[in-house]
Amino acid sequence: MTWSAKRPRCPRASSTNPVSEGNFRIAGASLFGLIVFWWAAAVIAGRPDLLPTPLEVGGAIASEAADGDLFFHLFATLARVLAAFLIAMAVGSFIGIVMGMRRRVDRWGDPLLVTALNLPALVTIVLCYIWIGLTEVAAVTAVAINKIPLVATVMREGARTLDRDLSDMASVFEMPPGKRLRHIIIPQLAPHFAAAARTGVALIWKIVLVVEFLGRSNGVGFQIHLHFQNFDVTQVLAYSLSFVAVMIAIELMILQPWQRHAARWRLS
Amino acid sequence: MRVDIRGKAFDGQPVLGPIAFEVGVAEAVALTGPSGIGKSTLLRIIAGLDRDFDGEITGAGRLAMVFQEPTLMPWRSARDNIVLAADVSAPEADALLASVGLADKAGLFPTQLSLGQRRRVAIVRAFARRPETLLMDEPFTSLDAESSRGMQDLLRGLLSERPTRLILVTHDPRDAEALATRRIHLDGAPARVMDQSAVKN
């Protein structure tokens, strides 16, 4: 038998499965190399006040963890990241999907989106603090505003490429709106949503630190501000590396497994 | 059912002229004509996918359609494609799949099936809906002669089990001969019915 039609693209399993065992080992060796390099640099520099060794930073992390300060500030930052992330994903997805599906809205909205994309994070943060006040609402709003245009751009691309044939099929078969959303629209948008989420989390936590640095009295950004005033590099590194570890854990344990789950039909 | 189209245009350019015909219960009509004449446009109008035309379609009842491409949800198994679109139970979907030789494929995703297998899933999905009118748009494109014949036998079998109105768009006279009881030939610009004839099968 000969089939002349093209078969759909099947990306290789490994491309969507970045945490296979081999990759894990390579990632571990790579990070170990970084620590060795850091250690050597610290020893050669011989200035613990400017570049402490990994051991000294580890000790600072341990003592901050022991008296509970570390977790208090990590949690404060994480809560802001989560709040801003959820708001940005919800609002950005809505805007992006509407723009992707309605050409008129897209034509009017596109210049605004480009403007928003090019607005520096620092400007929105300062303006939010001035207009709303030095509050939690202002902090989370400022971060969300920075992220919404990016989410909207990614989701618009997804909505633009929705399969018309499948929509036609759903119409002829009179699939109810809820079923259509769940089984036809969302699976097509899921990869875009996952991409927006992953780039989003990385961007958001960096902006959250700036927001905390400028106008909050807790969180990792506040701690960095505090220790910056004392030029305490060890504490600055202790807090920032702890939070990097938290974000990597979220990436590996939540985002990547979810993305793999959503893309499992491609792996055949 | 009655198809009564007075005209259809794309951007002011008329594609379909006056086209009127009736299709009785259990009748099978093949719409033929040169490619690009507007057969698929006419079928989309009958399916309710294109409402921007002058005229009316009446009495089509419950519709199902087999598209030119299988048009399955690639992220759902063969079984779920039938369950979700045709609103039947999983055992019913499995039984239908078994009846077309796909008993052991029910749990597979469409990307794991061959084109011929995907087309069979698309056909049983349409029948699972128990349509009063079944629309098919070149359902055998890009299949070799042998697979095409197999698919036609399958379709005839399914049609004989339940009286269903069939409207089939094809450019291949062999498809028309194999499945239709009547042939409606479209031609001209804008397209109109040039010839209607009974098909001997």
Chai-1 contact restraints between the chains, C-beta under 6 A:
chainA,res_idxA,chainB,res_idxB,connection_type,confidence,min_distance_angstrom,max_distance_angstrom,comment,restraint_id
A,T2,B,D144,contact,1.0,0.0,6.0,A-B,restraint_1
A,W3,B,S114,contact,1.0,0.0,6.0,A-B,restraint_2
A,W3,B,L115,contact,1.0,0.0,6.0,A-B,restraint_3
A,S4,B,S142,contact,1.0,0.0,6.0,A-B,restraint_4
A,A5,B,L115,contact,1.0,0.0,6.0,A-B,restraint_5
A,A5,B,S142,contact,1.0,0.0,6.0,A-B,restraint_6
A,P8,B,T111,contact,1.0,0.0,6.0,A-B,restraint_7
A,C10,B,T111,contact,1.0,0.0,6.0,A-B,restraint_8
A,D165,B,T71,contact,1.0,0.0,6.0,A-B,restraint_9
A,D168,B,L49,contact,1.0,0.0,6.0,A-B,restraint_10
A,M169,B,T71,contact,1.0,0.0,6.0,A-B,restraint_11
A,S171,B,L49,contact,1.0,0.0,6.0,A-B,restraint_12
A,V172,B,A47,contact,1.0,0.0,6.0,A-B,restraint_13
A,V172,B,L63,contact,1.0,0.0,6.0,A-B,restraint_14
A,V172,B,M65,contact,1.0,0.0,6.0,A-B,restraint_15
A,F173,B,A85,contact,1.0,0.0,6.0,A-B,restraint_16
A,H183,B,L84,contact,1.0,0.0,6.0,A-B,restraint_17
A,P187,B,W75,contact,1.0,0.0,6.0,A-B,restraint_18
A,W265,B,P74,contact,1.0,0.0,6.0,A-B,restraint_19
A,W265,B,W75,contact,1.0,0.0,6.0,A-B,restraint_20
A,W265,B,F109,contact,1.0,0.0,6.0,A-B,restraint_21
A,S268,B,F109,contact,1.0,0.0,6.0,A-B,restraint_22
A,S268,B,T111,contact,1.0,0.0,6.0,A-B,restraint_23
A,S268,B,Q112,contact,1.0,0.0,6.0,A-B,restraint_24
